[in-house]
Amino acid sequence: MRKSFATIGLSLAAVAASISIPALATSSAFASPAPSPAAVTQQTTPAQTTGRRREPHPEIRKAIDALERAKKDMQNASHDFGGHRVNAIAACDRAIEQLRLALQYDKR
């Protein structure tokens, strides 16, 4: 089965949003079990062990990077796919914009 670039782009945007924005992650399609409170308190991050300041939202930044790479790949594709490639690129642009707005919102 073959997916169009638009379907793939929208799927990437949905996954990025579900990973990055907890409110969207509560959807049954993307929900994952929450870790137990004991597991959360026992985890240590590299920032805790080295004393460096932790990146506030590494998942959002990773999602932005992934969307930018996907957009670049689609822009370099040799075929237009009946206009679906253009729609997928636009969907990536919108998803990237929303994720950047989410980061700005958190700075308030």
C-alpha positions as CSV (number, residue, x, y, z in Angstrom):
1,M,0.0,0.0,0.0
2,R,1.4,3.4,-1.0
3,K,0.7,6.6,1.0
4,S,0.7,10.0,-0.6
5,F,3.1,12.8,0.7
6,A,0.0,14.6,2.1
7,T,-1.0,11.7,4.2
8,I,2.6,11.2,5.4
9,G,3.0,14.9,6.2
10,L,-0.3,15.0,8.1
11,S,0.7,11.9,9.9
12,L,4.0,13.4,10.9
13,A,2.3,16.6,12.1
14,A,-0.2,14.6,14.2
15,V,2.6,12.5,15.7
16,A,4.7,15.6,16.4
17,A,1.8,17.3,18.0
18,S,0.9,14.3,20.1
19,I,4.4,13.9,21.4
20,S,4.9,17.5,22.1
21,I,1.6,18.8,23.3
22,P,0.2,16.9,26.3
23,A,-3.3,18.0,25.7
24,L,-3.3,16.3,22.3
25,A,-1.6,13.2,23.7
26,T,-4.7,12.5,25.8
27,S,-6.5,11.4,22.6
28,S,-7.1,7.6,22.7
29,A,-5.3,7.3,19.3
30,F,-2.0,8.7,20.8
31,A,-2.4,8.1,24.5
32,S,0.3,6.1,26.3
33,P,0.2,4.8,29.9
34,A,1.5,7.3,32.4
35,P,4.6,6.2,34.4
36,S,4.0,5.5,38.1
37,P,4.9,8.3,40.5
38,A,7.7,6.1,42.0
39,A,9.2,5.6,38.5
40,V,9.2,9.4,37.9
41,T,10.9,10.2,41.2
42,Q,13.6,7.6,40.6
43,Q,14.6,8.8,37.2
44,T,17.6,11.1,36.8
45,T,18.3,13.2,33.8
46,P,21.8,14.1,32.4
47,A,21.1,17.6,33.5
48,Q,20.6,16.5,37.1
49,T,23.8,14.6,37.2
50,T,26.0,17.2,35.5
51,G,24.5,20.3,37.0
52,R,23.7,21.8,33.6
53,R,20.4,23.4,32.8
54,R,18.1,21.0,31.1
55,E,16.5,21.8,27.7
56,P,13.0,22.9,28.5
57,H,11.2,20.9,25.8
58,P,13.5,18.6,23.9
59,E,10.6,16.6,22.4
60,I,9.2,19.7,20.7
61,R,12.6,20.7,19.3
62,K,13.1,17.1,18.0
63,A,9.7,17.2,16.4
64,I,10.5,20.5,14.7
65,D,13.8,19.1,13.4
66,A,12.0,16.0,12.1
67,L,9.4,18.0,10.3
68,E,12.1,20.3,8.8
69,R,14.0,17.2,7.5
70,A,10.7,15.7,6.1
71,K,9.9,19.0,4.4
72,K,13.4,19.2,2.8
73,D,13.0,15.6,1.6
74,M,9.7,16.4,0.0
75,Q,11.0,19.6,-1.6
76,N,13.8,17.5,-3.2
77,A,11.4,14.8,-4.5
78,S,11.5,14.4,-8.2
79,H,7.7,14.1,-8.6
80,D,4.8,16.3,-7.7
81,F,2.4,13.5,-6.8
82,G,-0.7,15.3,-8.2
83,G,-0.3,18.3,-5.9
84,H,-0.1,16.2,-2.7
85,R,3.6,17.0,-2.2
86,V,2.8,20.7,-2.1
87,N,0.0,20.0,0.4
88,A,2.3,17.9,2.6
89,I,5.0,20.6,2.6
90,A,2.3,23.2,3.6
91,A,1.2,20.9,6.4
92,C,4.8,20.6,7.7
93,D,5.1,24.4,7.6
94,R,1.9,24.7,9.7
95,A,3.0,22.1,12.1
96,I,6.4,23.7,12.5
97,E,4.7,27.1,13.1
98,Q,2.4,25.6,15.8
99,L,5.3,24.0,17.6
100,R,7.3,27.2,17.6
101,L,4.3,29.0,18.9
102,A,4.0,26.4,21.7
103,L,7.6,27.1,22.7
104,Q,7.0,30.9,22.7
105,Y,3.9,30.4,24.8
106,D,5.8,28.5,27.4
107,K,8.3,31.4,27.8
108,R,5.5,33.6,29.1
